[in-house]
Amino acid sequence: MQYVASALAILLAIVVLIFGFQNLESVSVSFLAWSTSLPKIFLILGSYIFGMLSGWGLLGLMKAAVN
């Protein structure tokens, strides 16, 4: 089962990378008073990594609450 989960995670990462490389044009990103322009791939990959890290953190908190 662990191999299936690992294979799916790798497949998802590959799909995200392909999607990112197909969207290389720049976009404007604003947060409060901060604003910048960056390629979509950085925005996509950054969002993916942030979501992955927050998911792992949430899973860790849930496991800690059960124990």
C-alpha positions in Angstrom: 0.0 0.0 0.0 2.9 2.4 0.7 4.2 1.8 -2.8 0.9 2.8 -4.3 0.7 6.0 -2.2 4.3 6.9 -3.2 3.6 6.2 -6.8 0.5 8.4 -6.7 2.5 11.2 -5.0 5.2 11.1 -7.6 2.6 11.0 -10.4 0.8 14.1 -8.9 4.1 15.9 -8.6 4.9 15.2 -12.3 1.5 16.4 -13.4 1.9 19.6 -11.3 5.4 20.2 -12.9 4.0 19.6 -16.4 1.2 22.1 -15.7 3.6 24.6 -14.3 6.0 24.4 -17.3 3.0 25.0 -19.7 2.2 28.2 -17.8 5.4 30.3 -17.9 4.0 33.8 -18.4 4.2 36.3 -15.6 1.4 37.2 -13.2 1.0 39.9 -10.7 0.6 38.8 -7.1 -0.6 41.2 -4.3 -0.9 40.7 -0.6 -1.8 43.6 1.7 0.7 46.3 0.7 3.1 43.9 -1.0 3.0 43.3 -4.7 5.2 41.5 -7.1 5.3 40.0 -10.6 6.5 36.4 -11.0 6.2 33.5 -13.4 3.1 31.3 -12.9 5.3 28.2 -12.4 6.7 29.8 -9.1 3.2 30.6 -8.0 1.9 27.1 -8.8 4.8 25.2 -7.3 4.8 27.5 -4.2 1.1 26.9 -3.6 1.7 23.1 -4.1 4.6 23.0 -1.6 2.8 25.2 0.9 -0.3 23.0 0.7 1.8 19.9 1.1 3.6 21.2 4.1 0.4 22.4 5.8 -1.3 19.0 5.1 1.6 17.2 6.7 1.4 19.6 9.7 -2.3 19.1 10.1 -1.8 15.3 9.9 0.8 15.5 12.6 -1.5 17.5 14.8 -4.3 15.0 14.3 -2.0 12.1 15.2 -0.7 13.9 18.3 -4.3 14.6 19.4 -5.2 10.9 19.1 -2.2 9.8 21.1 
